[in-house]
Amino acid sequence: MILAPVEYCRPDTIDEAIEALNSSPDARALAGGQSLINVLKMRAAAVDLLVDITRLEELKGIVRHDDGSLEIGAGVTYAELAESDLLAGDPRAIAQVAADTVDPQVRHRGTIGGNVCHADPINNFPPLMVALGATMHVLGPDGAARDVSAEEFFTGFFTTAVEEGELLKSITIPALSDGASVGYVDLEIGEAAARAVAVVRTEDDQIAEARLVIGCLPIPTRRPEVEQALVGTPVTEEAVAEATAGAAEGVEPLSDADATAEYRKAVIPVVAKRAVLAAAKGGHRG
C-alpha cells in the first residue's frame, strides 16, 4: 500500500526534535524507517507528523567509558555497530548480532534506537539489551532527562517507556563481569520463531552466574527461576537441559505467520538450553 499523507520535518538539533514531537499527540520520530514506514504503509498505525532525526549528530556516537561500559547513540545503524572498531571482539555480542541482522540494505538504514523503540516482539536487540542490563537514556521537553532500565523499558506489544513527546538519546551497556560470555540463539522460521539470550560466567566447569532472557514474546522476559537453577550446574548438555526445562513456564507466546504460540512454547526450553551452552562455552552462536 502507499503511505498515507503525513506532515514531515527534519530538525537540526535535539531540542528542535523534541519541540516537534510535542507539537502533535500523533507525532513520531523517524530514524532508519525500516519498521515504522512499513507499519504506516500497511495502515497498522497512523501519525500526523514524522520527525526525521537522521541529522542529529548527538544520537550517532559510540563511546567506551573508563569503567568498560559502552554508550551507543540511538541513531547508530546496525552496519555501524557491526563495523565499529570499539565493538570488534567485544564479548557483549553487539557487533555480531548487528552483523547477523537481515540484509545489507536494512543494516545500513536501521538503527539500534529504532529497533528497541519499535519493540516488535521479533526484534533482535530488545532481549539482548535486557540480558546485558542496559540503561536507556530518554530526553523530554525543557531538558528533562531520565534513565530507564532495559528490563522496565519494554512495557508491552510494540510499546515502551518512551512517552509522548520524548526521544531515546542513547543506551549504556555495562561491562560484563570477568569471565562472563553471551550466548544468543535464534530459531528462524520466517523472521523468527524463538530467541534466547544468556549471560553466563563459569568456574571449574560449573555455572557460577547466569542471566537468561527469552525473546519473541510480547516483551523480552527474564527467567529468574531458571537462572537460579543454573547456578552450580555442570556445563554439560544434559545438566543444562534439565535446568532450563522450565524456561517456558508462565509465559504467553504469540501466534503469527512464523509460528503458533504452542510451537513457540514448546521450543523455548530448546533455545534457552542452546543460549546457555553457547555462553558457557565462550560466546555468541547466532
C-alpha positions in Angstrom: 0.0 0.0 0.0 1.0 3.6 -0.4 1.9 5.7 2.6 -1.0 8.0 3.7 -0.4 11.7 3.6 1.6 12.9 6.6 3.5 16.0 7.7 7.3 15.9 7.8 10.0 17.9 9.4 13.8 17.3 9.7 15.2 19.2 12.7 18.9 20.1 13.2 19.0 19.8 17.0 17.6 17.5 19.7 15.8 20.5 21.2 14.1 21.1 17.9 13.2 17.4 17.5 11.6 17.3 21.0 9.7 20.5 20.3 8.4 19.0 17.1 7.4 15.7 18.8 5.5 17.8 21.4 3.6 19.7 18.7 1.2 16.9 18.0 0.0 13.9 20.0 0.4 11.8 16.9 4.0 12.8 16.1 6.6 10.0 15.7 10.4 10.1 15.5 11.7 8.7 12.2 15.3 7.2 12.2 16.0 4.5 9.6 12.3 3.9 9.0 12.8 0.2 8.3 10.0 -0.8 10.7 7.9 2.4 11.0 7.4 3.1 7.3 6.2 -0.5 6.7 3.7 -0.2 9.5 2.4 3.1 8.1 2.1 1.7 4.6 0.1 -1.3 5.9 -2.1 1.3 7.8 -1.5 -0.6 11.0 -0.8 2.8 12.7 -1.3 6.4 11.7 0.7 9.5 12.5 0.2 13.2 11.8 3.9 14.2 11.8 7.1 12.3 11.1 10.1 13.9 12.8 13.2 12.9 10.9 16.1 12.6 13.4 18.8 11.4 11.0 20.6 14.8 11.1 21.1 14.7 14.9 24.8 14.0 15.5 24.2 13.7 19.2 22.4 10.4 18.5 25.2 8.8 16.5 28.3 8.2 18.7 29.7 5.0 20.3 31.8 5.7 23.4 33.6 3.3 25.7 33.8 4.7 29.2 36.6 4.2 31.7 34.6 1.6 33.6 34.3 -0.6 30.5 30.7 0.4 29.8 29.6 1.3 26.3 27.3 4.2 25.4 25.6 3.8 22.0 23.7 6.6 20.4 20.1 5.8 19.4 20.9 6.8 15.8 23.7 4.3 15.3 23.0 1.9 12.4 23.3 -1.8 12.5 26.1 -1.5 9.9 28.0 1.0 12.1 27.7 -1.4 15.1 28.9 -4.3 13.0 31.9 -2.4 11.7 32.9 -0.4 14.8 36.5 -0.8 16.0 35.2 -0.2 19.5 33.0 -3.3 19.3 35.4 -5.6 17.4 35.9 -8.6 19.7 33.7 -7.2 22.4 32.2 -10.0 24.5 28.8 -8.5 24.7 28.0 -9.7 21.1 26.5 -6.4 20.0 28.5 -6.3 16.7 27.8 -9.9 16.0 24.1 -9.5 16.4 24.1 -6.4 14.3 26.0 -8.2 11.5 23.5 -11.1 11.5 20.5 -8.7 11.2 18.5 -9.0 7.9 20.1 -7.8 4.7 22.9 -5.3 4.0 20.4 -2.6 2.8 18.5 -2.7 6.0 21.7 -2.8 8.1 22.8 0.5 6.6 19.5 2.2 7.4 18.1 0.6 10.5 19.2 1.9 13.9 19.5 0.4 17.3 17.2 3.1 18.7 14.5 2.3 16.1 14.9 -1.4 16.8 14.3 -1.1 20.6 11.7 1.7 20.4 9.6 -0.2 17.8 9.5 -3.0 20.3 8.4 -5.6 17.8 8.4 -9.0 19.7 10.7 -10.5 17.0 13.2 -7.6 17.0 16.7 -8.8 17.8 18.1 -6.1 20.2 15.4 -5.9 22.9 16.2 -9.3 24.5 20.0 -8.6 24.2 19.6 -5.2 26.0 17.7 -6.8 28.8 20.2 -9.6 29.2 23.1 -7.2 29.3 21.4 -5.0 31.9 21.4 -1.9 29.7 20.1 1.5 30.7 18.1 3.6 28.3 18.6 7.4 28.3 15.4 9.3 27.5 15.1 13.0 26.8 11.9 15.1 27.2 10.7 18.7 27.0 12.5 21.5 28.8 15.7 19.5 29.1 14.1 16.7 31.2 16.1 13.5 31.2 15.5 10.2 32.8 17.1 6.8 32.8 15.1 3.6 32.4 16.5 0.1 32.8 16.1 -2.1 29.8 14.0 -4.5 31.9 11.5 -1.8 32.6 11.8 -0.1 29.1 9.7 -2.7 27.2 6.2 -2.4 28.5 4.0 -4.3 26.1 3.3 -5.3 22.5 5.0 -2.5 20.4 5.1 -0.2 23.4 8.0 1.1 25.5 8.5 3.5 28.4 9.2 6.4 26.0 6.3 8.7 26.5 4.6 11.2 24.2 7.0 14.0 23.3 10.1 12.1 24.4 13.1 10.8 22.5 15.5 7.9 23.2 19.0 9.5 23.1 21.4 6.7 23.9 21.9 3.3 25.6 24.5 2.5 28.1 25.6 -1.2 28.4 27.7 -2.1 31.4 30.9 -4.2 31.1 30.5 -7.9 31.7 31.8 -9.4 34.8 35.2 -11.1 34.4 34.9 -14.4 32.7 31.3 -13.9 31.5 30.2 -14.6 28.0 27.0 -14.0 26.0 25.0 -16.7 24.1 22.5 -15.5 21.6 20.4 -18.1 19.8 17.6 -17.8 17.2 15.3 -20.4 15.9 14.4 -19.0 12.5 11.1 -19.8 10.8 10.2 -16.9 8.6 11.7 -14.0 10.5 12.0 -15.6 14.0 10.0 -18.2 15.9 12.0 -18.2 19.1 15.0 -16.4 20.6 17.0 -16.7 23.8 19.9 -14.7 25.2 22.1 -15.9 28.1 24.9 -14.2 30.0 26.9 -16.9 31.9 30.0 -17.0 34.0 31.6 -20.3 34.8 34.0 -21.6 37.4 35.6 -25.1 37.4 33.3 -26.3 34.6 30.2 -25.2 36.5 27.9 -22.2 36.0 28.6 -19.6 38.7 26.3 -16.8 37.4 23.5 -16.8 34.8 21.1 -14.4 33.3 18.5 -15.7 30.8 16.1 -13.7 28.6 13.5 -15.1 26.2 12.6 -13.1 23.1 9.7 -13.4 20.6 7.3 -12.7 23.4 5.2 -9.6 23.9 8.1 -8.2 26.0 11.6 -9.7 26.5 11.2 -11.8 29.6 13.8 -12.8 32.2 13.6 -16.3 33.7 14.9 -15.8 37.3 13.8 -19.3 38.4 15.9 -20.8 35.6 18.8 -18.5 36.4 18.8 -19.8 40.0 18.5 -23.4 38.8 21.5 -22.9 36.5 23.9 -21.8 39.3 26.1 -24.8 40.2 25.0 -26.7 37.1 27.8 -28.5 35.3 28.4 -27.3 31.7 27.0 -30.4 30.0 24.1 -30.6 27.6 22.2 -32.9 29.9 22.6 -30.8 33.0 21.8 -27.5 31.3 18.7 -29.1 29.6 17.4 -30.1 33.0 18.0 -26.6 34.4 16.3 -24.9 31.5 13.4 -27.2 31.1 11.1 -24.8 32.9 12.0 -21.8 30.7 8.5 -21.6 29.1 6.6 -21.9 32.4 4.2 -19.0 32.8 4.9 -17.2 29.5 2.3 -16.5 26.9 3.9 -16.6 23.4 2.2 -15.0 20.4 0.8 -16.8 17.3 1.7 -15.2 14.0 2.7 -16.1 10.4 6.0 -17.5 11.6 4.8 -19.9 14.4 2.0 -20.7 16.7 2.0 -19.9 20.4 2.0 -23.7 21.1 5.1 -24.2 19.0 6.9 -21.3 20.5 6.2 -22.5 24.0 7.5 -26.0 23.1 10.8 -24.7 21.7 11.6 -22.1 24.3 13.5 -24.6 26.5 15.4 -25.7 23.4 16.7 -22.2 22.6 17.3 -21.4 26.3 19.5 -24.5 26.6 21.4 -23.6 23.4 21.9 -20.0 24.5 23.2 -21.1 27.9 25.6 -23.6 26.4 26.8 -21.1 23.8 27.6 -18.6 26.6 29.2 -21.2 28.8 31.4 -22.4 26.0 32.7 -18.9 25.1 30.0 -16.8 23.5 27.7 -15.9 20.7 26.2 -18.6 18.5 23.7 -16.9 16.2 
